[in-house]
Amino acid sequence: MTTRKDFIAAGTIVAALASTAAEATAAPAADAKLPFDLAAFNAILDGPQPHKHLFAACELNGGEVLDMARNTLNAYRDVGVSWATVQTAIVLYHGPAIFLGLDDAFWNRYLGTLTEKTTASKTLIPQFATIRKDGEQGNPALAQIKGLVADANARFFICNNAAHGYSEMIGKAQNVPSETVYADLTKSLVANAQLVPAGIWAVHAIQEHHFTLAHTSLNYG
């Protein structure tokens, strides 16, 4: 049975969240397995572009992972290399970084109304503060994401284990069934995004397709 070690690693999100995370991400439900087309996943990564780059993140960190992807593209432009020769993959996993890959509707319904009343909320709110101004609505990184998709057909891979874990946490915080939160999450992915069984697996699998790796959250957990 698939476990959620990708989401609950040694040290969890922070010490204050340890008990909540352990409860929320115990053994996954029998029907939690993600339908996943491995052949299609491999086909995406086998593009003809000679320059292949993977960016990975666990924390929001002000959207740093998106900045790194954009800075890489800009450097290619500055040295006269066409963006058409660059293939960009971004893996969001293990922690709050997964929310970068969700649309305005999900942010407004589930994340914009979190309060400090729950342990999970106390942990997530400071993360959101690194990327979202007070009173700001929707996903504040959406314009960056749309730009990366438009300019370089960037692909986003989001950890399904973390998606389940956060659906349970948010469900408890909002008094909404976790199944409802997860169902909404799966319908709220940004353009060119897909869920993968485990984000850490995707990091390895994508590198096997000869992508270089830059990671913004090496000290996470």
C-alpha positions in Angstrom: 0.0 0.0 0.0 1.3 3.5 -0.8 2.4 5.4 2.2 2.8 9.1 2.7 6.5 9.2 3.7 6.9 11.9 1.0 4.6 14.1 3.1 5.4 13.1 6.6 9.2 12.9 6.9 11.3 13.0 10.0 10.6 16.3 11.6 7.2 17.1 9.9 6.4 20.7 8.9 7.3 22.1 12.3 7.4 20.6 15.7 4.0 22.3 16.5 2.4 20.4 13.7 3.8 17.0 14.4 0.7 15.6 16.2 -1.7 17.0 13.7 0.3 15.8 10.7 0.7 12.3 12.1 -3.1 12.0 12.7 -4.0 13.5 9.3 -1.6 11.4 7.3 -1.7 8.0 8.9 -2.4 5.1 6.6 -4.0 6.3 3.4 -7.5 5.1 2.6 -7.9 2.0 0.4 -9.2 4.2 -2.5 -6.5 6.8 -2.2 -4.3 5.4 -5.0 -4.0 7.9 -7.8 -4.8 6.9 -11.3 -1.6 7.6 -13.1 -0.4 7.2 -16.7 3.3 6.5 -16.5 3.7 6.3 -20.2 2.2 9.7 -20.7 4.4 11.1 -17.9 7.5 9.7 -19.6 6.3 11.1 -22.9 6.1 14.6 -21.5 9.7 14.3 -20.3 11.1 12.9 -23.5 10.7 16.1 -25.4 13.4 17.0 -28.0 14.7 20.1 -26.2 18.4 19.9 -25.5 18.2 22.0 -22.3 16.2 20.2 -19.5 15.8 21.7 -16.1 14.0 20.5 -13.0 13.1 22.9 -10.1 11.7 21.5 -6.9 10.3 23.0 -3.7 8.7 22.0 -0.5 8.1 25.4 1.0 6.4 28.5 -0.5 9.4 30.8 0.2 7.8 33.7 -1.6 7.5 31.6 -4.8 11.3 31.3 -5.1 11.0 28.1 -7.2 9.1 30.1 -9.8 11.7 32.8 -9.7 14.5 30.3 -10.3 12.7 28.9 -13.3 12.1 32.4 -14.8 15.7 33.5 -14.1 17.0 30.4 -15.9 14.9 31.2 -19.0 16.0 34.8 -18.9 19.6 33.7 -18.8 19.1 31.6 -21.9 17.5 34.6 -23.6 20.4 36.8 -22.6 23.0 34.5 -24.2 20.9 34.2 -27.4 19.4 30.7 -26.9 15.7 30.2 -27.9 13.3 29.3 -25.2 12.0 26.6 -27.6 15.1 24.6 -26.8 14.4 24.6 -23.0 12.2 22.1 -21.2 11.1 23.2 -17.7 9.7 20.9 -15.0 8.6 22.0 -11.5 7.9 19.6 -8.7 5.9 20.8 -5.7 5.9 18.3 -2.9 6.0 17.4 0.8 4.9 20.8 2.2 3.0 24.0 1.4 4.7 24.5 -1.9 1.9 22.3 -3.4 -0.5 25.3 -3.1 1.4 27.1 -5.8 -0.1 24.7 -8.2 -3.7 25.4 -7.3 -6.0 28.1 -8.9 -7.6 31.2 -7.5 -10.9 29.4 -6.6 -9.2 26.9 -4.3 -7.1 29.6 -2.6 -10.2 31.8 -2.0 -12.4 28.9 -0.8 -10.0 27.1 1.5 -6.9 29.2 2.1 -8.0 32.7 2.2 -10.3 32.1 5.2 -7.9 30.2 7.5 -7.6 31.6 11.0 -5.2 31.0 13.8 -7.7 28.7 15.6 -6.1 25.5 14.5 -2.5 24.1 14.7 -2.5 23.5 10.9 -3.6 27.1 10.3 -0.9 28.5 12.6 1.6 26.6 10.5 0.3 27.5 7.1 -0.5 31.2 7.6 3.2 32.2 8.1 4.0 30.3 4.9 1.3 32.2 3.0 2.6 35.5 4.4 5.8 34.9 2.4 3.9 35.2 -0.9 0.6 36.9 -0.2 -0.1 40.4 1.0 -2.8 41.1 3.6 -6.2 41.0 2.0 -4.9 39.7 -1.3 -7.2 37.2 -3.0 -6.5 34.1 -5.0 -3.1 32.5 -5.8 -0.6 35.3 -5.8 1.8 33.3 -8.0 -0.7 32.6 -10.8 0.6 35.3 -13.1 4.1 33.9 -12.8 2.9 30.4 -13.5 0.9 31.5 -16.5 4.0 33.3 -17.8 6.1 30.1 -17.5 3.5 28.1 -19.3 3.2 30.6 -22.1 6.9 31.2 -22.6 8.3 27.7 -22.0 5.4 25.2 -21.7 6.5 24.6 -18.1 5.1 21.5 -16.5 4.1 21.2 -12.9 4.0 18.0 -10.9 2.2 18.0 -7.6 2.6 15.4 -4.9 -0.6 13.4 -4.3 0.5 12.3 -0.9 0.8 15.9 0.3 -2.5 16.7 -1.4 -4.3 14.1 0.7 -2.5 15.1 3.8 -3.3 18.8 3.4 -6.9 18.0 2.4 -7.4 16.3 5.8 -5.7 19.2 7.7 -7.7 21.9 5.9 -10.9 19.8 6.2 -10.5 19.8 9.9 -9.7 23.4 10.1 -12.7 24.4 7.9 -15.1 21.7 9.2 -15.4 20.3 5.6 -15.0 16.6 4.8 -11.4 15.9 3.6 -12.8 14.0 0.6 -14.6 17.2 -0.5 -11.4 19.3 -0.1 -9.4 16.7 -2.0 -12.0 16.5 -4.8 -11.9 20.3 -5.2 -8.1 20.2 -5.2 -7.9 17.8 -8.0 -10.2 20.1 -10.1 -8.2 23.2 -9.2 -4.8 22.4 -10.7 -3.1 25.2 -12.7 -2.5 24.8 -16.4 0.1 22.1 -17.3 -0.1 20.7 -13.8 -0.8 17.1 -12.8 -0.7 15.0 -9.6 2.0 12.4 -9.3 1.9 9.5 -6.8 4.7 10.9 -4.7 6.7 14.1 -5.3 10.0 12.7 -4.2 9.5 9.9 -6.7 8.9 12.5 -9.4 12.1 14.3 -8.5 14.1 11.1 -9.1 12.1 10.0 -12.1 12.5 13.3 -13.9 16.2 13.4 -13.3 16.4 10.0 -15.0 15.2 11.8 -18.1 18.4 13.9 -17.9 17.0 17.0 -16.3 19.3 19.0 -14.1 18.0 19.8 -10.6 17.8 23.0 -8.6 16.0 22.8 -5.2 14.8 25.7 -3.1 14.0 23.8 0.1 17.0 21.6 0.9 16.7 22.3 4.6 13.0 21.6 4.8 11.8 19.2 7.5 
